[in-house]
Amino acid sequence: MKNEVYYGEYSLKHWIDMILYGKITLPKYQRAFVWDKSKVVKLLQSFQEEHFSPPVVIGSYNNEGKAENLIIDGQQRLTSLLLAYLRIYPIKKKFKQINENFADENG
């Protein structure tokens, strides 16, 4: 398969739409969301103050003839942006339980 690299600036709406419409997914080997509220607030402030934010890396793979876009790097940031947009914040205890179950199932 030929590797291609694309660079660009995407709007917040672009990333939220990609997540909401299932156009990017989190690979099973990635950890679940773990950021606390203070990290989310800090990320939002960095955008507001136009500070540098590391790039999001999405890998496009051929999965049995179907293109699949996987989040390689930036899952915590993307999830934080989505949660802020939706104006919700998950209960940390439930995410801890999900992470523990994931670790048990995946060694």
N, C-alpha and C positions, 0 to 999 in steps of 0.2 A: 504494500500500500504506500502511496506517495504521501509524504508529510508536507503539510503546508502551514505557514504561520501568517496570521493576520493581526495587525495592530489597529487599534482605533479607540476612540472615546465613545462610550455608550452612556446614554442617559439612565437615570435611576428607573424611569418607567420601563426602559428596555429590559433591565435585569429583573425587575419585578414581574413583567409579562413573561419572560423566559421561564421563571420559576413557576408562576401560577398556571401557565399552560403546559407545564411538563416538558418543556423543550430542553431543559438541562436537569440532570439528576445527580444525586450523590452516590458514588460507588459504595458498595458494601464494605470495603476495607477502610473507609473514612470513619472517623469518630463522629458521634452525634454532636449537636450543638452544646457547648459548655460555657460560653461567655456569661458573665454576670452583668447585671444592669449597668454598672459603672463603666464597663468596657464598651457597651453599646452606646452610652451617652458620649463617651470620649470619641468614638468613631464618628458619630453624628456632628460633634463639635469640630472635628478635623475637616470634615467636608464643608461645614459652614464657614470656617476660617480659610478655606482653600489650601489646606496643607496637603502634602504628598500622601497618597494612599497607594499601597502596593497593588500591582495589577492582579486581576482575577485571571486564572488560567483554566481554560476549558479545553478538554481533549475530545475530538470527534473520532469515533471508532465505528467500524463496520461490524455490527453484531447480527450475524446470520442474514446479511443482505440489507439490514436496516441501519441507517445512521443513528448513532447514539452519542449525545453530548454529555460528557461527565465532568463534574467539578473536580479539577486536580488540585487547585489551590484557591482559597478565598471563601470557603464554605462558611466560616464563622462570620465574615463580613457580609456575605450575601444574605445569610439568615437574619443577621442583625438589621439589615436594611429592610427586609421584608417585614419583620416583626414591628419595626418602628412605623413603617408605612401603614400596617394594619392596626397600629396602636394597641398592640397586645404584648404581653411579656409572659413567657411560660413559667410555670411553677418549677423552680430548680429541683425540688425533690423528685418530681416526675421524670425530668431529664436524667437525673442521676440513676434512677431505676432503669430507664431505657438503656443507658450506657452499660450498666452492670449486666443486664440481660444480653446485650450485644456481645460483651466480652465473654460471657459464659458460652454462648452459641458459637463463637468464632475463635475460641482458644485464647 
